[in-house]
């Protein structure tokens, strides 16, 4: 809350449930470049970051393709690449798999596992309703009631065990 917009933009990468709402460029590579251009990243550095981010999410070979020709899972990985290219300290994901089929969801969570291993300093904040495929990734859970109040906080076991009825509500 104490950061100005510029500082937040530099430190926090965001991925939403509908990646198309985030896109504004025609090609995969241009979409990743757009955020870096807004941060005034020098061209030489930008080229490396784009390549690195697209390789990380498995889209490097599709870098010249049109964004509208990607599948839903590929679009979500592109949104993640856009965030990662900025090298944020915090990655905020708001229901990133809500519109994905189960196989694409598992693939996306596997990608997050790899990020956690390869970038141990990266903080990942994930809002998600389906926990089955990712609970091993989680080290802290925060449960929110419909009014936004916190009604559980701690390790997954401490917070989730024995609360089936509450969680169903």
C-alpha positions, 0 to 999 in steps of 0.5 A: 500500500505504501508503494507508488504505482511505478514501484508496484509495477516493477515488483509485482507480476500479475496473471488473471483468469482471463488472459485475453483481457491482458493482451493488446498485441498481435504476436506472442513475442510482441505481447511479451515485449509490450510490458518491457517497453513500458518499463523502458528496458533497453532493447538488448536486454529486452531480447534476452528477457523475451527469449528466457520467459518464452522458453520458461513457459514452453512458447519459444517456438511459437514466438512469431505466432498470432496470439489469437491462434493459441489455445487457452492453456497457451494463452495462460502461459503467455500471460505468465511469460509476460509477467516473468519477463519483467522479473518480478519479486512477487507473482500474483495469480488470480485463478489462472486455471479457472478456464483451463481443462484438467490437463492444462491446469496440471501443466500450468501447476507443474510450471509453477513448481518449476518456477518455485525450484528455479527461482527460490526468491520469487514469492507466488501468491495464488488465488485458487479454488481447486487445490488438488493439483497444487497443494504440494506447492503451498506453504501458507494458506489464507481462507477468506469468507465471502465478506473478505474477512480471514477465517483461517491462516497457516500451513495447509494441514493446520488450516484445511484439516477438519474444515470440510463443512466450512470450506463447502460453504 
